Amino acid sequence: MLSREEIVTTLEPLNGDFFLINDLVAYADKVLANGRSLVRREPSTGTLMAYVLYYDNQPEILITMVWTAPDHRRRGLARDLVAELLAGAVKPVHLEVHHANPAVTLYRKLGFRVVSRKGDILTMKREPDASGERPALS
Ligand SMILES: CC(C)(COP(=O)(O)OP(=O)(O)OC[C@H]1O[C@@H](n2cnc3c(N)ncnc32)[C@H](O)[C@@H]1OP(=O)(O)O)[C@@H](O)C(=O)NCCC(=O)NCCS
């Protein structure tokens, strides 16, 4: 499980770049009260490496945040965590993301498709039976 402090301190340095959360403490408290998380930590130290925050209390699951520690990026941690969520999901999963966020590539690879756009913000959705890009068989 994550703490409020972990959510706030990990998102604070990023806030205002590709997303803007007006009150990070309120954001953290809300997701801790009503949402769920998937978390990866260093087995030996417990240091936080990556997490996914989501809500599963509507007809569709909403991913509200995906985060990987800067020194653990590009090792597949976010991909594996989101894939774990998708593997257990029997509902559509959607999220909002800035069109220029590199995370868009991650979501596309996992089978999310853009369903609408409002200014810079894309809504992406992944249907339960959608598959992500797979390597071609040789
Ligand atoms: C987006 C984020 C969660 C990705 O985490 P990650 O653990 O590094 O991602 P992965 O290693 O699982 O990446 C899987 C694939 O996504 C794509 N991808 C991820 N980060 C990328 C980047 N910075 N540039 C281009 N493609 C990227 C790549 O296709 C990657 O596969 P590859 O490394 O084999 O090329 C991480 O960069 C992050 O925490 N960003 C800040 C928070 C944020 O903006 N979250 C999204 C909010 S909607």
The ligand as an SDF file (V2000), in Angstrom:
LIG
                    3D

 48 50  0  0  0  0  0  0  0  0999 V2000
    5.1060    7.2720  -18.1090 C   0  0  0  0  0  0  0  0  0  0  0  0
    5.8780    6.4250  -17.1120 C   0  0  0  0  0  0  0  0  0  0  0  0
    4.9140    5.9100  -16.0380 C   0  0  0  0  0  0  0  0  0  0  0  0
    6.4920    5.2330  -17.8590 C   0  0  0  0  0  0  0  0  0  0  0  0
    7.0950    4.3720  -16.8850 O   0  0  0  0  0  0  0  0  0  0  0  0
    8.2240    3.2950  -17.2830 P   0  0  0  0  0  0  0  0  0  0  0  0
    8.2540    2.2880  -16.1910 O   0  0  0  0  0  0  0  0  0  0  0  0
    9.4710    3.9890  -17.6460 O   0  0  0  0  0  0  0  0  0  0  0  0
    7.5910    2.6740  -18.6120 O   0  0  0  0  0  0  0  0  0  0  0  0
    7.9780    1.2630  -19.2800 P   0  0  0  0  0  0  0  0  0  0  0  0
    9.4300    0.9860  -19.0990 O   0  0  0  0  0  0  0  0  0  0  0  0
    7.0150    0.2280  -18.7880 O   0  0  0  0  0  0  0  0  0  0  0  0
    7.6850    1.6090  -20.8080 O   0  0  0  0  0  0  0  0  0  0  0  0
    6.9800    0.7190  -21.6740 C   0  0  0  0  0  0  0  0  0  0  0  0
    6.9610    1.3310  -23.0550 C   0  0  0  0  0  0  0  0  0  0  0  0
    6.3020    2.6080  -23.0410 O   0  0  0  0  0  0  0  0  0  0  0  0
    6.9930    3.5370  -23.9120 C   0  0  0  0  0  0  0  0  0  0  0  0
    7.6520    4.5910  -23.1280 N   0  0  0  0  0  0  0  0  0  0  0  0
    7.7290    4.6960  -21.7730 C   0  0  0  0  0  0  0  0  0  0  0  0
    8.3960    5.8200  -21.4230 N   0  0  0  0  0  0  0  0  0  0  0  0
    8.7500    6.4290  -22.5940 C   0  0  0  0  0  0  0  0  0  0  0  0
    9.4510    7.6220  -22.8970 C   0  0  0  0  0  0  0  0  0  0  0  0
    9.9290    8.4240  -21.9180 N   0  0  0  0  0  0  0  0  0  0  0  0
    9.6500    7.9410  -24.1950 N   0  0  0  0  0  0  0  0  0  0  0  0
    9.1610    7.1530  -25.1720 C   0  0  0  0  0  0  0  0  0  0  0  0
    8.4730    5.9980  -24.9580 N   0  0  0  0  0  0  0  0  0  0  0  0
    8.2700    5.6450  -23.6770 C   0  0  0  0  0  0  0  0  0  0  0  0
    8.0520    2.7160  -24.6280 C   0  0  0  0  0  0  0  0  0  0  0  0
    7.4520    2.1910  -25.7760 O   0  0  0  0  0  0  0  0  0  0  0  0
    8.3430    1.6310  -23.6050 C   0  0  0  0  0  0  0  0  0  0  0  0
    8.8680    0.4640  -24.1790 O   0  0  0  0  0  0  0  0  0  0  0  0
   10.4430    0.3860  -24.5110 P   0  0  0  0  0  0  0  0  0  0  0  0
   11.1850    0.9210  -23.3130 O   0  0  0  0  0  0  0  0  0  0  0  0
   10.6490   -1.0790  -24.7580 O   0  0  0  0  0  0  0  0  0  0  0  0
   10.6390    1.2390  -25.7160 O   0  0  0  0  0  0  0  0  0  0  0  0
    7.0340    7.2250  -16.4440 C   0  0  0  0  0  0  0  0  0  0  0  0
    7.8010    7.8680  -17.4570 O   0  0  0  0  0  0  0  0  0  0  0  0
    6.5650    8.2820  -15.4610 C   0  0  0  0  0  0  0  0  0  0  0  0
    6.4580    8.0170  -14.2500 O   0  0  0  0  0  0  0  0  0  0  0  0
    6.2830    9.4960  -15.9600 N   0  0  0  0  0  0  0  0  0  0  0  0
    5.8430   10.5950  -15.0970 C   0  0  0  0  0  0  0  0  0  0  0  0
    4.4040   10.3980  -14.6220 C   0  0  0  0  0  0  0  0  0  0  0  0
    3.4210   10.4420  -15.7660 C   0  0  0  0  0  0  0  0  0  0  0  0
    3.4100   11.3640  -16.5810 O   0  0  0  0  0  0  0  0  0  0  0  0
    2.5450    9.4170  -15.8020 N   0  0  0  0  0  0  0  0  0  0  0  0
    1.4990    9.3100  -16.7810 C   0  0  0  0  0  0  0  0  0  0  0  0
    0.3370   10.1520  -16.3610 C   0  0  0  0  0  0  0  0  0  0  0  0
   -1.0170    9.9460  -17.5000 S   0  0  0  0  0  0  0  0  0  0  0  0
  1  2  1  0
  2  3  1  0
  2  4  1  0
  2 36  1  0
  4  5  1  0
  5  6  1  0
  6  7  2  0
  6  8  1  0
  6  9  1  0
  9 10  1  0
 10 11  2  0
 10 12  1  0
 10 13  1  0
 13 14  1  0
 14 15  1  0
 15 16  1  0
 15 30  1  0
 16 17  1  0
 17 18  1  0
 17 28  1  0
 18 19  1  0
 18 27  1  0
 19 20  2  0
 20 21  1  0
 21 22  1  0
 21 27  2  0
 22 23  1  0
 22 24  2  0
 24 25  1  0
 25 26  2  0
 26 27  1  0
 28 29  1  0
 28 30  1  0
 30 31  1  0
 31 32  1  0
 32 33  2  0
 32 34  1  0
 32 35  1  0
 36 37  1  0
 36 38  1  0
 38 39  2  0
 38 40  1  0
 40 41  1  0
 41 42  1  0
 42 43  1  0
 43 44  2  0
 43 45  1  0
 45 46  1  0
 46 47  1  0
 47 48  1  0
M  END
$$$$
